[in-house]
Amino acid sequence: MNPNYLDFEQPIAELQAKIEELRLVSSDSQVNLSDEISRLEEKSRKLTESIFKDLTPWQVSQLSRHPQRPYTLDYLEHIFTDFDELHGDRNFADDAALVGGIARLNDAPVMVIGHQKGRDVKEKVRRNFGMPRPEGYRKACRLMEMAERFKMPILTFIDTPGAYPGIDAEERGQSEAIAYNLAVMSRLKTPIISTVVGEGGSGGALAIGVCDELQMLQYSTYSVISPEGCASILWKSATKASDAAQAMGITAERLKELGFVDSLIKEPLGGSHRHPLTTAERVKEALTASLERLQAMDTDALLERRYKRLMSYGASAA
Amino acid sequence: MSWLDKIVPSMGRIQRKDRRASVPDGLWRKCPKCEAVLYLPELEKHNSVCPKCDHHLRLTARKRLDWFLDKAGREEIAAEIEPNDRLKFRDSKKYKDRLTAAQKDTGEKDALVAMRGELDGLPVVAVAFEFTFMGGSMGAVVGEKFVRAATLALEENIPLVCFAASGGARMQEALFSLMQMAKTSAALEKLKQAGVPYISVLTDPVFGGVSASLAMLGDLNIAEPNALIGFAGPRVIEQTVRETLPEGFQRSEFLLEHGTVDMIVHRHEMRARVGSVLRKLTHHDATPVSSLSTDDTDVSEPIVEEAALADTADVTFESIEPPKKDTSSTAKSDDHTRNA
């Protein structure tokens, strides 16, 4: 089994392996196999299309956590220019699970903040698997208030399993750090756009996710609890995660139907990790368009709109 | 079979029957901490604080507000809002059925009760979580009710007090629940900007989405003694860090030590303490706005009609009438002397 492919992608992986083999053979010998290769590539594309046409929420959830999926720093590299990373919450420490700083989008200065996971084991540990501690959220808050002072829009990238559930995090007030951000973000006098690029894990995601426009990549998820967590509590068995994923409606598509998402960004065939550059381009387009809409509003109108938007969540229940 | 064997089963039957007849269901309750068996009416006189070990047992939302607010001038806020299963959520049971069962068990429509009323004559808006309603979890109705209560406090410029007791966001409402965190926090930020006091009282237990939003945003965060409060539950943390948790972890005393709450207040002192704080924050005189002067009488004042008080200002409490709470008023005076 090829670890770069998820279990439901294995047929594609097998076909790709065959193509690679043929390539090796054809470069070694004089036999021309290019016809055969292009025939197989066409077949692989069709297969991918058919598999990706009808993904279950649980499969989407697995894609959203794919180890090769682009992370915040990848988007920073491809979408923005002139990035200065800023560190630390000025109180306790710098949290590597949450990165942020000033950069330029189409030459205009912006504040970029996002969760950051690691690629290799060492980096994963250093980034704490993208699970911030209170100092991470407090750094984010500091940067967002700075963005307000310097009239820069705030662009956040969400990709976290959740806020870190650890002893030290509790000691330093994880709850308070998240709650404080929610309150502050509701009144910041600058446009805020949040983009879910991977996992939108509960309060840990929302703590940088209160926004004027919410964008989601096609195979990203956003939920109140992980499907596994929900399954182990409500079904008393973590193996029911796929049922939980279905029931909670965690995919971008479903959340768009429910009215939470403003723009759904289509991913290239096979998911964003197969074509990171194309994905980054599409995210950039969506950000640019969204920013244009929001910057056309004056600040009071923007804030009123944000407050109404927050108040509308679940209000029809009333 | 001896004569004793013959007679014993029938004696057992009689005894069981007798017990059933003489001790109606629900008249006794075991203290979850010291395991003392407590007589329920006696326990209620003590505001559900164990008279043996001082453990604060959980209170229902209605009892909490009934005890906290003055008897006169109460008005429930947004009582009509009902939950709505928009996702048609179904796990091992349908969410709709869980709601119906919870409504039947608790007599509440959802997990939050909100009231406008007075605290020793000072107008306040108070809300309390009903923990027995699906673990006091926050869904759309809880969020909406909270926001309406906060908005009323803002419009009338009177303090907001919240008694939280919740396991967190309600999973069955998925992202709708999560967004209630942002919604309630935004409403509280308006109060903060306008200088309207908000006091968050944390009672056992407060976790997850409620902890990480409205419960931590008080101008003052006050905890009841020994309440379990945190972001992630102890079991989740233990599984994540794979070490045993320190003694007293996530208890009120731990939170006080780490700077998360301003103070720990005994339930018997809560009314007086919150009142005293709010009267300072709102620039009222130190004495309660109602006519009574000493702290002790202040604490037990709500159970007596104001008119009756005016007529019998000099009469002692015992003679006025209410056998219902006069022991508790004694208990309170005792506490005062102890603490003083």
Interface residues (C-beta under 8 A of the other chain):
Chain A: A163 Y164 P165 G166 I167 A169 E170 E171 R172 G173 Q174 S175 E176 I178 A179 Y180 L182 A183 V184 M185 S186 R187 S202 G203 L206 A207 G209 V210 Y222 S223 V224 I225 C230 I233 L234 W235 K236 D243 A244 A247 M248 G249 I250 L255 L258 F260 Y307 L310 M311 Y313 G314 A315 S316 A317 A318
Chain B: A78 I81 E82 P83 N84 R86 L87 F89 R90 D91 S92 G139 A140 V141 G143 E144 V147 A169 R170 M171 Q172 E173 A174 L175 F176 S177 L178 M179 Q180 M181 A182 K183 S185 A186 A187 L188 E189 K190 K192 Q193 G208 G209 S211 A212 S213 L214 A215 M216 L217 G230 F231 A232 V236 I237 T240 V241 E243 L245 P246 F249 Q250 H258 G259 T260
